[in-house]
Amino acid sequence: MIDNSGAIDMVQGNLSDCVRVDGSATTCFDPTQVPSLITNETPGGTVDGSNASFTLANTLSPANSLVLYRNGLLLQAGIDYNIQTDGSILFVAAAIPQPGDVLLASYQDNASSSDAAHLGAPTSLSVAPQGIQSSVPQILCSAAGTTTSIASVTSLGSCVIPANTLAVGDRVEVRFSLSHQGSASGFIFSVLWGGTTIVHQAVPQSEAIVTGHGDASIGTGGTNLDMQTWGAVLPFAAGVASASNALGALIKVDFQVGISAAGTDSVTLQNYTVLRYPAH
């Protein structure tokens, strides 16, 4: 090697070693052990706007080597989709591929380069790894709801969290805002996490705006729920509950409202947002 003064210097090491540009010696890599790279594979699964699960033809190795594109745009693991324990891809509700979408996947599999030669796959290692989990909040749902003016309880909006989206250690934040048009009748509202009621309150007829903020904390023994609600007239209130929803089943967050007496009054779900803070 050439040292800092421009003179030829000796490198310490074994005869079979390779020399780095800084002059250090190390064991040379074995080209037969370089993982193969699968490029531009179309994941298996029906692109119909409702199917969230897709499969790959080979085993991810490592699991975070997947680079996934939809219509040429790079998707982010932990935000748009999650890798399941069986290696399949599960999209979150807000990112489920719609009819006409084109998915392309590139990833490393566990075949050696000698196997890859038979598969016709290149051995480049230029894949930029994507984390399976992310510390960045993930928007599961965010939208405006509908309006009701009837006395029976009606769902004004809901967020369906697909099975296996949540994991132990995750926290899900739920926010909503209701507006009351009219002053002739009060109303009741409820927020449900699956089959568990997080909050259920009666609102006086003079109230114009109600808002709420709550969390679902996913633990090994189940899910702890809490919510705070208040309005211009409605006093501040807080409550807690627990749920035992299996993470392997879908969970529906539902916002329900019923007018106390049918008439000219109406209630609108102005907005609802469900955020996931992944375990990290």
Backbone bond lengths (Angstrom), bond angles and torsions (degrees), N, CA, C in turn:
res aa  C-N    CA-C-N  psi(-1)  N-CA   C-N-CA  omega(-1)  CA-C   N-CA-C  phi
1 M - - - 1.462 - - 1.530 108.87 -
2 I 1.348 116.71 163.62 1.460 122.40 176.28 1.522 107.80 -99.58
3 D 1.337 117.80 122.79 1.462 120.76 -178.71 1.522 110.90 -82.28
4 N 1.346 116.14 -175.53 1.463 121.24 -174.79 1.532 112.92 -64.80
5 S 1.329 117.04 -24.34 1.467 119.91 -179.92 1.520 112.47 -90.35
6 G 1.356 116.88 -0.23 1.454 120.54 178.95 1.510 114.03 90.49
7 A 1.336 116.78 3.73 1.461 120.44 179.60 1.520 110.75 -89.51
8 I 1.331 116.29 156.53 1.463 121.11 176.24 1.527 108.56 -76.67
9 D 1.317 116.35 129.83 1.459 121.68 -177.84 1.523 109.00 -122.78
10 M 1.326 115.58 163.71 1.462 121.79 -178.78 1.522 110.12 -93.86
11 V 1.328 115.73 147.83 1.455 122.04 176.09 1.517 108.77 -108.35
12 Q 1.331 116.42 130.51 1.455 120.79 178.16 1.517 110.05 -86.43
13 G 1.324 117.63 135.56 1.451 120.61 177.59 1.510 110.83 163.00
14 N 1.327 115.47 -172.13 1.457 121.39 178.43 1.527 110.28 -90.77
15 L 1.335 115.51 157.69 1.459 119.91 -179.20 1.525 112.08 -61.42
16 S 1.325 117.21 -26.97 1.460 120.79 -177.55 1.531 112.67 -89.09
17 D 1.355 118.28 -2.86 1.465 121.63 -177.90 1.516 111.97 -74.52
18 C 1.319 114.31 162.28 1.459 122.08 170.24 1.530 108.38 -106.30
19 V 1.324 116.68 152.50 1.453 122.07 -177.32 1.525 109.74 -107.75
20 R 1.328 116.10 129.05 1.454 121.19 175.80 1.526 109.27 -79.68
21 V 1.336 115.90 168.62 1.468 119.71 -177.87 1.521 111.73 -68.03
22 D 1.341 117.67 -20.16 1.465 119.07 177.57 1.524 112.21 -86.34
23 G 1.340 117.62 2.95 1.453 121.33 177.78 1.498 115.26 93.09
24 S 1.309 118.78 -6.44 1.463 120.93 178.54 1.525 109.72 -80.01
25 A 1.340 115.70 151.44 1.462 121.64 -179.18 1.514 110.04 -106.65
26 T 1.313 116.49 145.40 1.455 121.18 179.12 1.516 108.60 -151.66
27 T 1.325 115.71 163.44 1.465 120.42 178.30 1.518 109.84 -64.42
28 C 1.313 116.97 132.66 1.459 120.67 178.91 1.527 109.97 -67.81
29 F 1.348 116.59 147.97 1.461 119.69 178.86 1.520 110.35 -71.80
30 D 1.322 114.27 152.87 1.455 121.28 177.16 1.519 108.49 -95.20
31 P 1.329 118.56 109.24 1.468 119.84 -175.83 1.505 113.91 -62.90
32 T 1.345 117.31 -18.27 1.468 118.47 178.56 1.512 111.89 -77.26
33 Q 1.353 117.54 -9.51 1.450 120.71 -178.76 1.528 113.41 -106.72
34 V 1.332 116.69 5.72 1.459 119.71 177.81 1.536 109.05 -73.76
35 P 1.348 118.01 124.44 1.469 119.43 -179.83 1.526 111.31 -60.78
36 S 1.300 116.12 150.31 1.459 119.83 176.95 1.525 109.65 -84.96
37 L 1.306 115.00 154.17 1.458 121.00 -179.13 1.518 109.32 -112.64
38 I 1.318 116.11 121.10 1.461 121.90 174.99 1.516 107.53 -91.37
39 T 1.315 117.34 127.42 1.461 120.31 -176.85 1.526 111.65 -122.10
40 N 1.327 114.35 143.71 1.471 123.31 173.17 1.523 112.83 53.35
41 E 1.322 115.37 43.45 1.469 120.12 174.87 1.524 109.29 -86.13
42 T 1.316 117.18 138.83 1.461 122.04 174.29 1.531 108.73 -88.01
43 P 1.326 118.56 113.27 1.470 120.25 -179.04 1.522 110.97 -59.49
44 G 1.329 115.46 147.58 1.452 120.69 178.79 1.515 111.31 -78.72
45 G 1.308 117.23 136.27 1.463 122.28 179.91 1.516 110.37 148.66
46 T 1.318 116.51 155.68 1.459 122.14 -178.38 1.521 110.56 -84.71
47 V 1.323 116.25 124.75 1.470 121.48 177.45 1.526 107.25 -93.30
48 D 1.331 116.54 90.51 1.461 120.77 -174.96 1.525 113.59 -130.59
49 G 1.330 117.42 7.51 1.457 120.05 179.39 1.511 114.56 88.32
50 S 1.345 117.52 -9.17 1.468 120.37 179.07 1.525 112.30 -124.10
51 N 1.330 117.42 -28.12 1.460 119.96 178.99 1.523 110.70 -75.03
52 A 1.339 115.94 126.67 1.465 120.50 -177.44 1.525 112.63 -107.79
53 S 1.343 118.01 -8.89 1.463 121.37 -173.14 1.528 111.36 -108.52
54 F 1.348 115.96 129.90 1.458 121.81 179.67 1.525 109.15 -133.91
55 T 1.328 116.16 154.09 1.464 121.03 -175.63 1.521 110.79 -122.22
56 L 1.335 114.91 158.50 1.461 122.34 176.56 1.523 109.49 -109.51
57 A 1.325 116.73 153.49 1.460 121.26 -176.81 1.520 112.26 -75.87
58 N 1.333 117.72 -19.56 1.457 121.85 -177.42 1.524 109.99 -130.36
59 T 1.322 115.68 170.70 1.462 121.29 -179.00 1.511 111.01 -86.00
60 L 1.320 116.87 129.71 1.461 121.73 176.85 1.517 109.80 -66.55
61 S 1.335 117.60 127.69 1.459 120.86 177.16 1.524 108.98 -153.79
62 P 1.363 116.79 101.40 1.460 127.17 4.16 1.525 112.09 -78.62
63 A 1.342 115.11 168.99 1.463 120.01 -175.04 1.521 112.51 -66.49
64 N 1.353 117.12 -22.62 1.462 119.10 -177.63 1.532 112.85 -96.14
65 S 1.326 117.15 18.43 1.467 120.41 -178.34 1.526 112.81 -87.77
66 L 1.324 118.06 -4.08 1.468 120.57 -175.02 1.524 111.57 -70.91
67 V 1.340 115.91 131.08 1.466 123.17 169.33 1.523 106.24 -119.20
68 L 1.337 116.48 117.58 1.461 121.56 -171.05 1.527 110.09 -120.33
69 Y 1.344 115.63 130.84 1.459 121.64 -179.87 1.526 109.45 -119.22
70 R 1.330 115.18 144.10 1.474 121.29 170.02 1.518 107.88 -125.36
71 N 1.320 115.46 118.56 1.469 121.74 -178.35 1.527 111.20 53.82
72 G 1.347 115.72 37.22 1.455 121.07 176.89 1.511 115.28 84.62
73 L 1.335 118.48 -3.29 1.460 122.07 -179.92 1.526 109.80 -101.43
74 L 1.330 116.30 133.12 1.455 121.26 -179.02 1.520 110.41 -72.11
75 L 1.319 116.59 129.03 1.458 122.41 176.64 1.520 109.52 -95.14
76 Q 1.326 116.75 155.93 1.460 121.31 -175.49 1.522 110.75 -113.23
77 A 1.328 115.17 125.19 1.461 120.16 176.58 1.517 109.88 -64.08
78 G 1.335 116.34 140.73 1.446 121.10 -177.89 1.507 113.28 84.81
79 I 1.329 117.16 -13.89 1.464 121.83 178.31 1.536 109.91 -115.25
80 D 1.333 116.62 -53.83 1.470 121.24 -179.86 1.527 112.67 -94.47
81 Y 1.317 116.72 -27.96 1.465 120.69 -177.03 1.524 109.04 -155.94
82 N 1.334 114.51 167.94 1.462 121.15 175.55 1.523 109.21 -133.36
83 I 1.320 115.95 147.47 1.462 121.54 175.33 1.522 108.06 -88.49
84 Q 1.329 116.88 125.72 1.458 121.77 179.53 1.533 110.84 -83.94
85 T 1.326 115.53 167.61 1.464 119.83 -177.84 1.519 112.55 -62.42
86 D 1.334 117.78 -25.37 1.470 120.53 178.94 1.537 111.86 -88.58
87 G 1.348 117.34 5.64 1.454 121.13 178.89 1.517 114.74 87.41
88 S 1.320 118.08 0.30 1.460 120.18 179.48 1.528 110.00 -80.50
89 I 1.337 115.57 164.57 1.464 123.12 -178.91 1.520 107.97 -104.15
90 L 1.347 117.13 127.39 1.462 121.03 177.60 1.525 108.72 -120.42
91 F 1.340 116.35 113.56 1.459 121.33 179.19 1.521 110.62 -77.34
92 V 1.328 116.94 146.53 1.459 121.16 172.92 1.526 108.00 -74.18
93 A 1.338 115.88 163.26 1.466 120.35 -172.86 1.526 112.49 -57.84
94 A 1.341 116.46 -39.03 1.469 119.76 -175.95 1.522 113.22 -76.39
95 A 1.331 117.82 -9.25 1.471 120.39 -175.44 1.521 112.75 -121.54
96 I 1.332 118.70 13.71 1.464 121.34 -179.43 1.533 109.65 -60.23
97 P 1.353 118.68 128.78 1.475 121.27 -179.62 1.525 111.93 -57.53
98 Q 1.314 114.86 137.51 1.458 121.77 -179.11 1.527 110.39 -101.00
99 P 1.336 117.82 158.72 1.465 120.41 179.27 1.529 111.08 -51.65
100 G 1.322 116.07 131.44 1.454 121.79 -178.52 1.512 114.06 96.66
101 D 1.357 117.56 -15.27 1.459 120.26 177.97 1.530 110.43 -68.17
102 V 1.333 116.32 147.13 1.464 122.37 177.62 1.521 108.29 -115.59
103 L 1.333 116.68 123.21 1.456 122.74 178.75 1.525 109.71 -106.25
104 L 1.312 117.12 135.13 1.461 122.76 175.45 1.519 108.26 -133.36
105 A 1.328 116.39 133.83 1.469 121.90 -177.65 1.525 110.30 -124.29
106 S 1.310 116.08 137.87 1.464 122.90 171.16 1.520 107.43 -126.90
107 Y 1.334 116.64 138.91 1.457 119.52 -175.94 1.519 109.72 -166.07
108 Q 1.317 116.47 165.06 1.456 122.54 172.95 1.516 109.12 -91.62
109 D 1.331 115.78 140.84 1.457 119.02 172.61 1.525 108.59 -113.91
110 N 1.321 116.12 179.94 1.463 119.84 -173.28 1.524 113.73 -92.81
111 A 1.339 117.47 15.87 1.466 119.37 175.98 1.519 109.37 -81.83
112 S 1.330 117.60 143.11 1.466 120.54 175.12 1.515 108.99 -74.96
113 S 1.347 117.34 168.16 1.455 119.79 -177.94 1.520 111.80 -64.78
114 S 1.335 117.30 -27.55 1.464 118.90 177.46 1.518 109.89 -68.38
115 D 1.373 116.52 -36.61 1.464 119.56 174.84 1.522 109.59 -68.37
116 A 1.345 116.11 -38.78 1.459 120.23 -176.57 1.517 111.35 -62.71
117 A 1.338 116.88 -30.34 1.458 119.61 179.07 1.521 110.48 -60.59
118 H 1.347 115.93 -35.61 1.459 119.34 178.34 1.523 110.80 -74.92
119 L 1.364 115.47 -28.10 1.458 119.45 -178.54 1.511 111.70 -84.36
120 G 1.345 116.76 -12.56 1.447 120.25 -177.83 1.510 112.59 75.76
121 A 1.355 118.26 21.70 1.460 121.76 -177.69 1.514 110.22 -99.54
122 P 1.342 118.65 141.53 1.458 122.00 177.59 1.514 110.71 -70.42
123 T 1.312 117.41 166.92 1.455 121.61 -177.39 1.522 111.52 -115.97
124 S 1.330 118.06 21.46 1.455 121.39 177.40 1.519 110.55 -65.20
125 L 1.353 117.13 144.08 1.467 122.60 178.30 1.518 110.33 -112.87
126 S 1.311 117.86 35.89 1.454 121.45 -173.84 1.519 113.69 -87.64
127 V 1.348 117.60 7.35 1.459 120.84 -178.96 1.516 110.22 -66.26
128 A 1.327 117.75 131.46 1.463 121.88 173.97 1.521 108.50 -86.38
129 P 1.354 118.87 111.83 1.456 120.93 -175.78 1.519 111.89 -60.97
130 Q 1.318 115.62 142.01 1.455 122.51 175.40 1.526 108.16 -114.45
131 G 1.347 118.33 132.24 1.460 121.55 -179.58 1.511 111.60 -68.35
132 I 1.319 116.45 136.59 1.458 120.86 176.25 1.525 109.80 -66.99
133 Q 1.337 115.99 -41.33 1.448 120.75 175.55 1.513 108.74 -108.47
134 S 1.301 116.97 152.40 1.455 121.64 -179.47 1.515 109.18 -136.61
135 S 1.323 116.60 146.36 1.457 120.92 176.27 1.517 111.23 -84.09
136 V 1.333 117.57 -2.34 1.458 121.94 -179.31 1.532 109.48 -81.83
137 P 1.335 118.86 132.66 1.470 120.26 177.73 1.520 111.04 -57.31
138 Q 1.314 115.22 145.17 1.458 122.55 -176.27 1.521 109.16 -116.55
139 I 1.332 117.17 120.84 1.468 120.69 179.10 1.524 108.58 -78.57
140 L 1.330 116.47 110.51 1.461 120.33 176.97 1.520 110.63 -82.42
141 C 1.329 116.92 -42.29 1.461 121.82 178.07 1.529 108.53 -152.64
142 S 1.327 116.47 144.00 1.460 121.56 172.00 1.513 107.15 -159.24
143 A 1.340 116.81 117.11 1.459 119.59 -173.63 1.519 110.10 -163.86
144 A 1.315 114.66 167.77 1.455 121.19 169.65 1.525 108.36 -86.96
145 G 1.330 116.10 144.29 1.458 120.34 179.40 1.523 111.40 -93.76
146 T 1.325 115.77 -161.77 1.461 121.34 -178.33 1.534 109.66 -109.49
147 T 1.321 115.92 -172.32 1.471 123.28 -175.67 1.521 109.51 -123.25
148 T 1.341 116.59 146.47 1.458 121.15 175.62 1.525 109.76 -133.28
149 S 1.316 115.79 148.13 1.462 121.91 174.26 1.521 110.86 -134.63
150 I 1.348 116.54 16.74 1.461 120.92 -177.89 1.520 110.16 -105.40
151 A 1.319 115.66 159.97 1.461 120.71 -174.53 1.529 112.59 -77.90
152 S 1.312 118.20 -27.51 1.456 119.80 -179.00 1.520 110.31 -75.32
153 V 1.341 115.94 149.75 1.463 121.24 -178.14 1.526 109.46 -67.03
154 T 1.341 115.61 131.65 1.455 122.32 -175.56 1.520 109.75 -132.20
155 S 1.329 116.97 141.65 1.458 121.34 174.24 1.523 108.73 -79.86
156 L 1.347 116.02 122.59 1.455 120.67 179.47 1.527 112.45 -98.75
157 G 1.311 116.21 -4.55 1.459 120.87 178.82 1.511 110.06 173.14
158 S 1.314 116.76 152.54 1.458 120.26 179.82 1.516 109.93 -154.01
159 C 1.307 115.49 158.01 1.458 123.11 176.86 1.526 107.70 -127.29
160 V 1.324 116.35 117.55 1.463 121.13 179.31 1.531 108.32 -96.89
161 I 1.329 116.21 115.65 1.464 122.01 178.80 1.531 107.23 -93.22
162 P 1.331 118.32 115.43 1.470 120.31 -176.06 1.528 112.38 -60.13
163 A 1.327 115.53 155.08 1.460 121.51 176.57 1.519 110.44 -56.68
164 N 1.327 116.08 143.28 1.471 124.40 176.55 1.526 113.39 67.96
165 T 1.340 118.03 14.53 1.464 120.20 175.32 1.518 110.60 -78.54
166 L 1.343 116.63 -41.80 1.464 121.76 -177.35 1.519 110.92 -90.23
167 A 1.318 115.64 154.58 1.461 121.92 179.17 1.523 108.94 -138.11
168 V 1.317 115.33 161.01 1.459 120.71 177.77 1.527 108.97 -59.52
169 G 1.310 116.24 131.88 1.459 121.58 -177.08 1.514 113.12 101.39
170 D 1.334 118.19 -14.72 1.456 121.72 177.22 1.533 110.41 -72.41
171 R 1.316 115.46 155.48 1.468 121.23 169.41 1.518 107.60 -130.15
172 V 1.332 116.11 135.33 1.460 122.02 -179.53 1.522 108.35 -114.97
173 E 1.316 116.05 126.39 1.463 122.17 -179.80 1.520 109.32 -101.59
174 V 1.337 116.34 133.30 1.466 122.80 -178.34 1.528 108.47 -120.81
175 R 1.320 116.72 125.55 1.467 122.17 177.00 1.522 109.36 -129.72
176 F 1.334 116.18 147.56 1.461 119.46 176.87 1.522 109.90 -155.72
177 S 1.334 115.89 161.06 1.454 122.42 177.10 1.525 109.06 -143.94
178 L 1.342 115.98 129.99 1.463 122.73 179.07 1.518 109.37 -113.67
179 S 1.324 116.92 143.40 1.466 121.45 172.66 1.520 109.16 -121.48
180 H 1.341 115.50 138.55 1.457 122.78 -176.85 1.526 108.58 -109.67
181 Q 1.327 116.66 119.72 1.453 121.91 177.70 1.527 108.62 -101.22
182 G 1.339 116.87 118.65 1.454 121.79 -177.14 1.515 111.40 107.53
183 S 1.321 116.59 171.75 1.468 121.30 179.85 1.516 112.50 -143.70
184 A 1.325 116.45 18.59 1.464 120.07 -178.18 1.524 112.30 -88.25
185 S 1.328 117.43 -22.27 1.465 120.05 -174.23 1.519 110.40 -145.66
186 G 1.324 115.93 143.81 1.448 121.10 172.72 1.516 110.56 -81.71
187 F 1.325 116.98 -173.30 1.457 120.33 179.12 1.525 109.38 -155.04
188 I 1.305 115.52 166.48 1.458 122.26 174.99 1.524 108.62 -117.57
189 F 1.319 115.71 150.82 1.468 118.88 176.56 1.523 108.95 -141.12
190 S 1.324 114.77 151.30 1.458 122.10 178.49 1.518 109.42 -139.71
191 V 1.341 115.50 149.67 1.461 122.06 171.30 1.516 106.79 -123.21
192 L 1.333 116.94 125.99 1.457 121.91 -176.44 1.522 110.22 -115.77
193 W 1.321 115.38 139.50 1.465 123.67 171.36 1.525 105.71 -110.24
194 G 1.331 116.51 99.64 1.460 119.13 -172.54 1.522 108.80 62.47
195 G 1.317 116.57 -125.59 1.461 120.69 178.54 1.515 113.95 -93.56
196 T 1.327 118.32 7.72 1.459 122.71 -177.29 1.521 110.51 -106.32
197 T 1.335 116.89 130.67 1.455 121.93 178.54 1.530 109.82 -83.96
198 I 1.339 116.10 119.76 1.459 119.84 177.58 1.523 109.74 -79.49
199 V 1.336 116.15 -43.49 1.463 120.76 -179.04 1.519 108.66 -147.54
200 H 1.349 115.97 146.65 1.470 122.55 176.13 1.523 106.06 -148.17
201 Q 1.349 116.69 113.35 1.450 120.24 -174.44 1.523 112.09 -137.13
202 A 1.341 114.68 150.45 1.455 122.07 172.24 1.525 108.65 -98.77
203 V 1.327 116.65 136.68 1.462 122.69 -175.17 1.526 108.99 -117.00
204 P 1.339 118.33 131.20 1.472 120.35 -179.65 1.515 112.71 -66.74
205 Q 1.312 116.98 159.62 1.469 122.19 -175.41 1.524 112.96 -66.94
206 S 1.337 117.25 -20.18 1.463 119.98 -178.54 1.534 112.95 -84.31
207 E 1.331 117.32 -6.58 1.463 120.37 -177.45 1.525 110.97 -78.88
208 A 1.357 116.60 134.80 1.462 120.96 -179.32 1.521 112.74 -105.21
209 I 1.341 117.32 -31.62 1.463 120.80 -176.01 1.522 109.53 -137.81
210 V 1.328 116.08 135.05 1.466 122.67 174.25 1.520 107.86 -130.36
211 T 1.303 116.42 137.95 1.456 119.91 177.78 1.524 109.73 -134.52
212 G 1.317 116.36 162.53 1.458 120.34 -178.86 1.515 111.63 -153.34
213 H 1.330 115.28 154.37 1.460 122.72 -178.32 1.520 107.48 -146.61
214 G 1.325 116.41 124.61 1.461 119.77 -178.61 1.511 112.10 -145.91
215 D 1.334 115.55 174.54 1.460 122.06 -178.77 1.518 110.38 -138.05
216 A 1.328 115.07 151.11 1.464 123.08 169.07 1.522 106.51 -120.00
217 S 1.306 116.86 116.15 1.467 122.58 -178.37 1.519 108.73 -101.65
218 I 1.343 116.84 114.83 1.452 122.50 -174.29 1.524 109.20 -87.69
219 G 1.317 116.99 119.24 1.458 121.78 179.04 1.512 111.62 -126.24
220 T 1.325 116.00 178.43 1.466 120.18 -178.85 1.518 111.98 -68.47
221 G 1.342 116.93 -28.46 1.461 119.90 -178.03 1.504 114.59 -94.94
222 G 1.327 118.10 1.51 1.456 121.42 -178.24 1.508 110.60 140.07
223 T 1.329 115.89 -157.82 1.455 121.97 -176.74 1.515 110.17 -124.05
224 N 1.335 117.25 125.56 1.455 122.29 173.80 1.523 108.65 -93.03
225 L 1.331 116.02 133.83 1.454 122.59 -177.09 1.522 109.98 -117.47
226 D 1.320 117.06 141.21 1.462 120.81 172.73 1.515 109.15 -145.49
227 M 1.330 116.71 152.52 1.461 120.63 179.13 1.517 110.22 -154.44
228 Q 1.325 115.41 142.71 1.453 123.77 174.07 1.524 108.25 -118.32
229 T 1.330 116.79 136.95 1.457 121.51 -179.75 1.527 109.74 -135.13
230 W 1.322 116.31 152.18 1.456 121.44 177.99 1.516 109.24 -166.03
231 G 1.331 115.49 168.74 1.446 121.56 177.11 1.513 109.90 -152.93
232 A 1.333 116.56 -172.83 1.453 119.89 177.82 1.527 110.47 -69.00
233 V 1.317 116.61 -35.06 1.466 122.92 177.91 1.527 110.59 -109.89
234 L 1.334 116.29 -41.23 1.459 121.43 -178.82 1.526 110.15 -62.19
235 P 1.336 118.59 123.20 1.466 119.62 -177.90 1.530 111.65 -68.39
236 F 1.323 114.74 156.02 1.463 120.59 177.62 1.522 109.69 -60.87
237 A 1.330 115.76 136.95 1.464 120.83 178.01 1.522 108.73 -142.94
238 A 1.310 115.94 151.16 1.463 121.57 179.31 1.520 108.85 -139.21
239 G 1.314 115.85 149.24 1.452 120.36 179.02 1.511 111.28 -153.71
240 V 1.325 115.68 161.15 1.455 121.97 178.12 1.527 108.69 -132.74
241 A 1.330 115.43 157.22 1.462 122.23 177.75 1.512 107.46 -156.35
242 S 1.309 116.52 173.71 1.460 121.10 176.62 1.517 109.07 -133.32
243 A 1.329 115.21 149.05 1.460 121.50 -179.92 1.519 108.91 -134.18
244 S 1.313 116.07 154.12 1.468 121.13 -179.21 1.518 111.37 -120.68
245 N 1.354 116.80 29.71 1.460 119.84 -179.40 1.521 111.32 -59.86
246 A 1.322 116.68 131.11 1.457 121.17 177.00 1.517 109.41 -70.93
247 L 1.342 116.28 134.29 1.455 119.93 -179.24 1.524 111.61 -69.05
248 G 1.329 116.22 -17.50 1.457 120.67 178.02 1.510 113.38 -81.94
249 A 1.351 117.60 1.05 1.465 121.98 177.42 1.525 108.85 -120.39
250 L 1.331 116.10 155.67 1.463 119.10 179.68 1.531 109.82 -67.35
251 I 1.326 115.75 151.78 1.461 122.91 178.96 1.521 107.69 -125.00
252 K 1.327 116.39 129.42 1.465 121.54 -179.07 1.518 109.52 -108.26
253 V 1.335 116.02 122.51 1.468 121.87 172.73 1.524 106.21 -96.11
254 D 1.335 116.85 117.75 1.461 121.20 -170.27 1.523 110.56 -122.50
255 F 1.334 116.41 137.77 1.460 123.07 179.96 1.536 107.77 -113.90
256 Q 1.335 117.27 113.78 1.457 122.07 -172.08 1.526 110.74 -119.71
257 V 1.338 114.93 143.04 1.468 121.42 -178.37 1.524 109.10 -140.59
258 G 1.334 116.01 144.35 1.457 122.01 173.28 1.518 109.98 -140.22
259 I 1.350 116.94 128.98 1.467 121.59 176.15 1.531 108.34 -72.33
260 S 1.333 116.90 140.19 1.473 120.21 -178.62 1.520 111.77 -62.09
261 A 1.339 117.09 -38.28 1.461 121.65 177.38 1.516 108.35 -147.13
262 A 1.322 115.45 131.38 1.461 119.56 -179.05 1.520 110.42 -61.43
263 G 1.307 116.60 140.78 1.459 120.99 -179.08 1.503 110.25 178.04
264 T 1.332 115.89 -135.94 1.462 120.52 -177.12 1.524 112.76 -90.68
265 D 1.341 118.21 -13.58 1.457 120.96 -177.81 1.531 111.44 -75.80
266 S 1.321 114.71 154.50 1.463 120.42 174.62 1.526 108.80 -146.94
267 V 1.322 115.97 158.47 1.466 122.50 178.23 1.526 107.45 -129.51
268 T 1.341 115.57 134.63 1.459 122.09 -179.00 1.521 110.15 -119.20
269 L 1.318 116.34 134.79 1.458 121.12 170.73 1.530 106.16 -82.17
270 Q 1.329 115.98 98.12 1.466 121.15 -174.86 1.526 111.70 -61.24
271 N 1.330 115.17 -44.24 1.460 119.88 -178.31 1.518 108.81 -164.12
272 Y 1.319 115.76 149.40 1.467 121.09 170.10 1.519 108.33 -142.08
273 T 1.314 115.29 141.69 1.456 121.26 -178.09 1.519 109.19 -136.08
274 V 1.326 116.19 135.07 1.464 122.36 177.01 1.527 106.91 -123.82
275 L 1.337 116.81 116.62 1.454 123.49 -177.85 1.519 110.58 -114.19
276 R 1.300 115.81 141.52 1.466 121.21 174.80 1.520 110.06 -110.05
277 Y 1.335 115.74 128.56 1.454 122.05 171.90 1.532 107.09 -105.41
278 P 1.343 117.86 101.86 1.463 120.66 -172.81 1.520 111.82 -67.30
279 A 1.327 115.68 148.59 1.464 121.25 171.67 1.510 108.23 -60.37
280 H 1.326 116.59 138.99 1.473 118.79 -174.67 1.525 108.87 -146.91
